[in-house]
Amino acid sequence: MGKPLLYEIWEKPATSCIIGICSAIWFYIQKKNIGYSHVGLSYDTAVEGHHWRIITSAFSHISVLHLVFNMSALWSLGVIEQLGHMGLGVEYYLHYSLALVVLSGMLVLGMYHVLIQKFKIDYFRRVTAVGYSCVVFGWMTILSVKQPSSKLELFGFLSLPISFAPFESLIFTSIIVPQASFLGHLSGIICGYSIAWGLIRGMNNYWAISMLGWIVLIFIFSLKKSGTYDFSFLDIESVTDPSMPSVRFIASGNDRTLQMSTLPDVSTDLV
């Protein structure tokens, strides 16, 4: 007999929260009739300045089957939170989940850029990806390196050896779901190996909070600059160097302004 669900939730707090967030977003998407074009990540939208889509695409699912598959795999991978004695644990899980979301999104855009600019395959301009699959494949890969004896449980009855799970799942999803993003899943696997082999390391609370802060700033600025959402308290103006916009926070009855340097046009950096 398995452990009670509440006990497992207590053992996997970060995983449970992510599953709750993705499920709530899916419910909101269904209620508001939101589609791929509204929240998905594509090369063209990234070039147009919609960098916020790197985040929204990761946590959004349009199909309930897609949501169930990803969350089922993620729940099984939550065992990472219980492996603190192996250098993993809750903090490791949170730190590198954040890194996987950002790095896998940037990597897949880089792949699109090479295919479009070098190989002239314009098809990849319009490919729009959504889902937490990149992160799921990243954690499959990390666990396959850190604890190859583990198994990946899917839907409560399908069990895969974790050592082969990343590539088994990559092939399986490509055959069963032709519209699945092969490059998106592959980017998660590449980032996963980079983390597991120590090529990407050094994440701690300081760097995680710093990264989160930059993500929030870029998310808000890209929403504003792309015209997706109009933040009434935020005004972005050109200064002497047009690649360095000033940020002005406007308050009634106060003429003072706050100016700060921000990153250059992120579209150039991402793609």
C-alpha positions as CSV (number, residue, x, y, z in Angstrom):
1,M,0.0,0.0,0.0
2,G,1.4,3.4,-1.0
3,K,1.8,6.4,1.2
4,P,-1.2,8.7,1.8
5,L,-1.4,11.6,-0.7
6,L,-1.1,14.3,1.9
7,Y,2.1,12.7,3.2
8,E,3.6,12.6,-0.3
9,I,2.6,16.3,-0.8
10,W,4.5,17.1,2.4
11,E,7.6,15.2,1.1
12,K,7.4,17.0,-2.3
13,P,6.4,20.6,-1.4
14,A,8.1,22.3,-4.4
15,T,6.8,19.8,-6.9
16,S,3.3,20.0,-5.5
17,C,3.4,23.8,-5.7
18,I,4.5,23.7,-9.4
19,I,1.8,21.2,-10.2
20,G,-0.8,23.4,-8.5
21,I,0.4,26.5,-10.4
22,C,0.4,24.7,-13.8
23,S,-3.1,23.3,-13.1
24,A,-4.4,26.7,-12.0
25,I,-3.0,28.3,-15.2
26,W,-4.5,25.5,-17.3
27,F,-7.9,26.1,-15.7
28,Y,-7.6,29.9,-16.3
29,I,-6.6,29.3,-20.0
30,Q,-9.7,27.1,-20.5
31,K,-12.0,29.6,-18.8
32,K,-10.7,32.5,-20.8
33,N,-10.4,30.5,-24.1
34,I,-6.7,31.4,-24.4
35,G,-4.7,29.7,-27.3
36,Y,-1.2,29.0,-28.3
37,S,-0.7,32.3,-30.0
38,H,-1.5,34.2,-26.7
39,V,1.1,32.5,-24.4
40,G,3.3,30.3,-26.6
41,L,7.0,30.9,-27.5
42,S,8.0,31.3,-31.1
43,Y,11.0,32.8,-32.9
44,D,9.1,35.6,-34.4
45,T,7.4,36.7,-31.2
46,A,10.8,36.6,-29.4
47,V,12.3,38.8,-32.1
48,E,9.4,41.2,-31.7
49,G,10.2,41.6,-28.0
50,H,7.8,39.2,-26.4
51,H,10.5,37.8,-24.1
52,W,7.9,37.3,-21.4
53,R,6.7,34.3,-23.4
54,I,9.8,32.3,-22.2
55,I,8.1,32.2,-18.8
56,T,4.4,32.0,-19.8
57,S,5.0,29.2,-22.4
58,A,6.7,27.0,-19.8
59,F,3.8,27.1,-17.3
60,S,1.0,27.0,-19.8
61,H,-0.8,23.9,-21.2
62,I,-3.6,24.0,-23.7
63,S,-4.5,20.3,-23.9
64,V,-5.5,18.5,-20.7
65,L,-3.7,15.4,-21.9
66,H,-0.5,17.5,-22.2
67,L,-1.0,18.8,-18.7
68,V,-1.6,15.3,-17.3
69,F,1.4,13.8,-19.0
70,N,3.8,16.5,-17.8
71,M,2.5,16.7,-14.3
72,S,2.5,12.9,-13.9
73,A,6.1,12.8,-14.9
74,L,6.9,15.8,-12.7
75,W,5.3,14.1,-9.7
76,S,7.5,11.1,-10.2
77,L,10.6,13.2,-10.5
78,G,9.7,15.0,-7.3
79,V,11.8,12.3,-5.6
80,I,14.7,14.7,-6.2
81,E,13.4,16.7,-3.3
82,Q,14.0,13.8,-0.9
83,L,17.6,13.2,-2.0
84,G,19.3,15.9,0.1
85,H,21.8,13.3,1.3
86,M,23.0,13.1,-2.4
87,G,23.5,16.8,-2.8
88,L,20.0,17.3,-4.2
89,G,17.0,18.2,-2.1
90,V,14.4,21.0,-2.1
91,E,16.7,24.0,-2.5
92,Y,18.6,22.3,-5.4
93,Y,15.3,21.4,-7.0
94,L,14.0,25.0,-6.8
95,H,17.3,26.6,-7.9
96,Y,17.7,24.5,-11.0
97,S,14.1,24.4,-11.9
98,L,14.4,28.2,-12.4
99,A,17.6,27.7,-14.4
100,L,16.0,25.0,-16.6
101,V,13.0,27.2,-17.4
102,V,15.2,30.1,-18.6
103,L,18.1,28.2,-20.2
104,S,16.0,25.7,-22.1
105,G,13.8,28.5,-23.5
106,M,16.9,30.5,-24.6
107,L,18.5,27.3,-26.0
108,V,15.5,26.4,-28.1
109,L,15.4,30.0,-29.5
110,G,19.1,29.6,-30.3
111,M,18.3,26.4,-32.2
112,Y,15.6,28.1,-34.1
113,H,17.9,31.0,-35.0
114,V,20.5,28.6,-36.5
115,L,17.9,26.7,-38.5
116,I,16.4,29.9,-39.8
117,Q,19.4,32.0,-40.4
118,K,22.0,29.4,-41.4
119,F,19.9,26.7,-43.0
120,K,17.1,29.0,-44.3
121,I,14.3,26.8,-42.8
122,D,11.6,29.4,-42.3
123,Y,9.2,26.9,-40.9
124,F,10.7,27.3,-37.5
125,R,9.7,31.0,-37.4
126,R,6.1,30.1,-36.7
127,V,6.6,27.0,-34.5
128,T,4.9,27.9,-31.2
129,A,5.7,25.9,-28.1
130,V,4.0,25.6,-24.7
131,G,4.3,23.3,-21.7
132,Y,6.6,22.3,-18.9
133,S,8.1,19.5,-20.9
134,C,11.6,21.2,-21.2
135,V,11.9,21.3,-17.5
136,V,10.5,17.7,-17.1
137,F,13.1,16.4,-19.6
138,G,15.8,18.3,-17.9
139,W,15.0,16.7,-14.5
140,M,14.7,13.3,-16.1
141,T,18.2,13.7,-17.4
142,I,19.6,15.0,-14.1
143,L,18.1,12.1,-12.2
144,S,19.4,9.6,-14.8
145,V,22.9,10.8,-14.0
146,K,22.6,11.3,-10.3
147,Q,20.6,8.2,-9.5
148,P,20.4,5.8,-12.5
149,S,18.7,3.0,-10.5
150,S,15.5,5.1,-10.1
151,K,12.4,4.6,-12.2
152,L,10.0,7.1,-13.8
153,E,6.4,6.4,-13.0
154,L,3.8,7.7,-15.5
155,F,0.0,7.7,-15.0
156,G,0.5,5.4,-12.0
157,F,1.1,2.2,-14.0
158,L,3.8,2.8,-16.6
159,S,7.4,2.5,-15.2
160,L,10.5,3.4,-17.2
161,P,14.1,2.9,-16.1
162,I,15.3,6.5,-15.4
163,S,18.7,5.9,-17.1
164,F,16.9,5.6,-20.5
165,A,13.8,7.7,-19.8
166,P,15.0,11.0,-21.4
167,F,15.6,9.5,-24.8
168,E,12.8,6.9,-24.5
169,S,10.3,9.7,-23.7
170,L,11.8,11.9,-26.5
171,I,11.2,9.2,-29.1
172,F,7.8,8.1,-27.6
173,T,6.4,11.6,-27.6
174,S,7.7,12.3,-31.1
175,I,5.9,9.2,-32.4
176,I,2.7,9.4,-30.4
177,V,2.3,13.2,-30.5
178,P,3.8,14.4,-33.8
179,Q,3.1,18.1,-33.0
180,A,5.3,17.8,-29.8
181,S,8.3,20.0,-29.8
182,F,11.3,17.8,-30.5
183,L,13.7,20.7,-30.2
184,G,12.1,21.9,-27.0
185,H,12.4,18.5,-25.4
186,L,16.0,18.1,-26.7
187,S,16.9,21.5,-25.2
188,G,15.7,20.3,-21.8
189,I,17.9,17.1,-22.1
190,I,21.0,19.2,-23.1
191,C,20.5,21.6,-20.2
192,G,19.9,18.6,-17.9
193,Y,23.2,17.0,-18.8
194,S,24.9,20.4,-18.5
195,I,23.7,20.7,-14.9
196,A,24.2,17.0,-14.0
197,W,27.8,17.0,-15.3
198,G,28.6,20.3,-13.5
199,L,29.0,22.5,-16.6
200,I,26.3,24.7,-15.1
201,R,26.7,24.9,-11.4
202,G,27.1,27.3,-8.4
203,M,23.4,28.1,-8.0
204,N,22.5,29.1,-4.4
205,N,19.9,31.3,-2.7
206,Y,21.8,34.5,-3.7
207,W,22.0,33.6,-7.4
208,A,18.5,32.2,-7.5
209,I,17.0,35.3,-6.0
210,S,19.1,37.5,-8.3
211,M,18.0,35.5,-11.3
212,L,14.4,35.7,-10.2
213,G,14.7,39.5,-9.8
214,W,16.1,39.9,-13.3
215,I,13.4,37.6,-14.7
216,V,10.6,39.7,-13.1
217,L,12.2,43.0,-14.4
218,I,12.6,41.6,-18.0
219,F,9.2,40.1,-17.8
220,I,7.5,43.4,-16.9
221,F,9.6,45.5,-19.3
222,S,9.0,43.2,-22.3
223,L,5.3,43.2,-21.5
224,K,5.4,47.0,-21.6
225,K,7.6,47.4,-24.7
226,S,5.7,44.7,-26.7
227,G,2.4,46.5,-26.0
228,T,1.0,43.3,-24.5
229,Y,0.1,45.0,-21.2
230,D,0.1,48.7,-20.3
231,F,1.6,49.3,-16.9
232,S,0.3,52.8,-16.0
233,F,3.0,53.4,-13.4
234,L,5.9,52.5,-15.8
235,D,7.1,54.6,-18.7
236,I,10.0,53.6,-20.9
237,E,11.7,56.4,-22.8
238,S,14.7,56.6,-25.2
239,V,17.8,58.4,-23.9
240,T,21.0,59.4,-25.7
241,D,21.8,55.8,-26.4
242,P,18.6,54.3,-27.8
243,S,19.8,50.8,-26.8
244,M,19.7,51.9,-23.1
245,P,16.1,53.0,-22.2
246,S,15.4,54.9,-19.0
247,V,12.8,53.8,-16.5
248,R,10.5,56.4,-15.0
249,F,8.1,55.7,-12.1
250,I,5.4,58.3,-12.1
251,A,3.7,59.3,-8.9
252,S,1.0,62.1,-8.7
253,G,2.3,65.2,-7.0
254,N,5.9,64.2,-7.2
255,D,8.1,65.4,-10.0
256,R,11.1,63.2,-9.2
257,T,12.0,60.4,-11.6
258,L,14.0,57.3,-11.1
259,Q,16.3,56.4,-14.0
260,M,18.3,53.2,-14.3
261,S,20.2,51.4,-17.0
262,T,18.7,48.2,-18.3
263,L,19.9,45.5,-20.7
264,P,20.1,46.3,-24.4
265,D,17.4,44.9,-26.7
266,V,17.1,41.4,-25.3
267,S,16.0,40.0,-28.7
268,T,19.6,40.3,-29.9
269,D,20.9,38.4,-26.9
270,L,18.4,35.7,-26.9
271,V,18.5,34.8,-30.6
